[in-house]
Amino acid sequence: LGVPETTMLELTPLRGIGRLLFGMTRAEVSSIFGSPSSRTSDDPGRETWFYAPLDLALYFDADDGWRLESIQAAHPDTCLLGVRVFRQPHLAVLTQRAALGLSAPEVRSDANTEEVEYHVRPHRLHLWREGTHFTSCALGVPFGADDAPAWPHNPGNA
């Protein structure tokens, strides 16, 4: 992967990033993004794929059949519903929140660091800020009322 295409870095809460949808298998992800720069498996039954040029981490879990369950992005060109979240002050991003259809975030800060976390609960979206700009974000698969993943993609279906 060279210079990322803008569409590759478009985050859509409860769905995924670019053409990658929560619920895709590792083979499906690989067919779109190619082989990752590196893979780790810190926890048994959990695998992380890193795509260094995209500053992107993809998480797969064995309990879910090795399907894409969460994404962490930090590339400067990452967009959230069309807004470049890392290239403008966080307050500018937050003022666009309602227009994007996102609920108000819960704000958590750690007195020991300058990092502030914004958690938009119903959208399974986390944004981290240092100083005046967001630096990374994470998305997760949505869950239904039965606490089971509500996959936007089922392997083998178009």
Phi, psi and omega per residue, in radians:
L1 nan 2.229 3.094
G2 -1.722 -2.213 3.108
V3 -1.204 2.223 -3.078
P4 -1.215 2.504 3.006
E5 -1.376 2.537 -3.130
T6 -0.955 -0.708 -3.108
T7 -1.156 -0.418 3.108
M8 -1.193 -0.445 -3.023
L9 -1.936 0.380 3.118
E10 -1.563 1.907 3.132
L11 -1.473 2.338 3.054
T12 -2.207 1.900 -3.129
P13 -0.921 2.471 3.121
L14 1.230 0.030 3.141
R15 -2.152 -0.953 -3.101
G16 2.662 -2.593 -3.131
I17 -2.369 2.267 -3.110
G18 0.955 -2.262 3.131
R19 -1.504 -0.067 3.136
L20 -1.474 2.229 3.141
L21 -2.020 2.503 3.033
F22 -0.985 2.371 -3.121
G23 1.835 -0.233 3.106
M24 -1.188 2.573 3.078
T25 -1.371 2.924 3.086
R26 -1.046 -0.668 3.135
A27 -1.123 -0.719 3.127
E28 -1.144 -0.737 3.113
V29 -1.098 -0.788 -3.139
S30 -1.075 -0.603 3.139
S31 -1.200 -0.390 3.129
I32 -1.653 -0.850 -3.043
F33 -1.754 -0.136 -3.088
G34 1.389 -2.979 -3.138
S35 -1.246 2.472 3.113
P36 -1.245 2.795 3.068
S37 -1.118 -0.640 3.091
S38 -2.733 2.827 3.096
R39 -2.306 2.466 3.041
T40 -2.318 2.751 3.087
S41 -2.464 1.308 -3.098
D42 -1.210 -0.623 3.109
D43 -1.939 2.439 3.049
P44 -1.045 2.339 3.124
G45 1.457 0.149 3.107
R46 -2.398 2.342 -3.128
E47 -2.282 2.428 3.120
T48 -2.051 2.259 3.048
W49 -1.880 2.269 3.101
F50 -1.904 2.341 3.030
Y51 -2.026 1.617 -3.023
A52 -0.982 -0.813 -3.121
P53 -1.053 -0.447 -3.120
L54 -1.706 -0.078 -3.070
D55 0.891 0.912 -2.966
L56 -2.315 2.370 3.049
A57 -2.129 2.327 3.127
L58 -2.060 2.365 -3.054
Y59 -2.024 2.326 3.137
F60 -2.171 2.560 -3.098
D61 -2.258 2.330 -3.130
A62 -1.109 -0.631 -3.136
D63 -1.057 -0.393 3.137
D64 -1.839 0.371 3.116
G65 1.279 0.523 -3.141
W66 1.017 0.729 3.110
R67 -1.700 2.667 3.123
L68 -1.108 2.079 -3.077
E69 -2.037 -0.419 3.084
S70 -2.723 2.800 -3.033
I71 -2.400 2.421 2.983
Q72 -2.199 2.270 -3.077
A73 -2.235 2.512 3.112
A74 -2.507 0.101 -3.139
H75 -1.152 2.420 -3.120
P76 -1.004 -0.436 -3.131
D77 -1.609 0.137 3.103
T78 -1.082 2.328 3.102
C79 -2.008 2.523 3.023
L80 -2.056 1.866 -3.108
L81 0.913 0.730 3.082
G82 1.579 -0.100 -3.116
V83 -1.831 2.219 3.087
R84 -1.333 1.707 -2.973
V85 -1.271 -0.338 -3.099
F86 -1.793 -0.002 -3.073
R87 -1.904 0.108 3.107
Q88 -2.452 2.764 3.142
P89 -0.977 2.535 -3.077
H90 -1.024 -0.575 3.133
L91 -1.135 -0.607 3.085
A92 -1.141 -0.680 3.109
V93 -1.156 -0.774 -3.100
L94 -1.138 -0.557 3.122
T95 -1.215 -0.363 3.118
Q96 -1.562 -0.098 -3.055
R97 -0.918 -0.908 -3.086
A98 -1.096 -0.704 3.133
A99 -1.129 -0.467 3.125
L100 -1.475 -0.107 -3.140
G101 1.430 0.347 -3.141
L102 -1.704 2.481 3.108
S103 -1.338 2.923 3.135
A104 -1.130 2.403 -3.108
P105 -1.435 2.678 2.890
E106 -1.464 2.363 -3.120
V107 -1.896 2.227 3.107
R108 -2.186 2.343 3.078
S109 -2.273 2.731 3.133
D110 -1.987 2.123 -3.099
A111 -1.090 -0.349 -3.093
N112 -1.540 -0.167 3.129
T113 -2.359 2.989 3.063
E114 -1.622 0.069 -3.090
E115 -1.394 2.376 3.087
V116 -2.168 2.320 -3.138
E117 -1.847 2.334 3.056
Y118 -1.961 2.073 -3.094
H119 -1.963 2.003 3.092
V120 -1.726 1.543 -2.912
R121 -0.948 -0.978 -3.039
P122 -1.152 -0.284 -3.117
H123 -1.747 0.056 -3.126
R124 0.878 0.786 -3.081
L125 -2.092 2.302 3.039
H126 -2.146 2.376 3.047
L127 -2.186 2.363 3.103
W128 -1.968 2.417 -3.104
R129 -2.186 2.437 2.939
E130 -2.231 2.222 -3.069
G131 1.171 -2.271 -3.051
T132 -1.747 0.001 -3.069
H133 -2.211 2.565 2.981
F134 -1.213 2.502 -3.092
T135 -2.005 -0.431 3.092
S136 -2.806 2.885 3.103
C137 -2.580 2.790 3.107
A138 -2.392 2.531 3.083
L139 -2.200 2.584 3.078
G140 -2.278 2.818 3.104
V141 -1.118 2.484 3.086
P142 -1.287 2.722 3.091
F143 -2.072 2.491 3.122
G144 -1.470 -3.122 -3.130
A145 -1.063 -0.476 -3.139
D146 -1.495 0.161 -3.127
D147 1.155 0.302 3.064
A148 -1.737 2.587 3.114
P149 -1.002 2.396 3.059
A150 -1.793 1.396 -3.022
W151 -1.116 2.222 3.022
P152 -1.327 -0.182 3.137
H153 -2.408 2.354 3.018
N154 -1.987 2.213 -3.088
P155 -0.893 2.402 3.122
G156 1.565 -0.220 3.092
N157 -1.748 2.492 3.134
A158 -1.362 nan nan
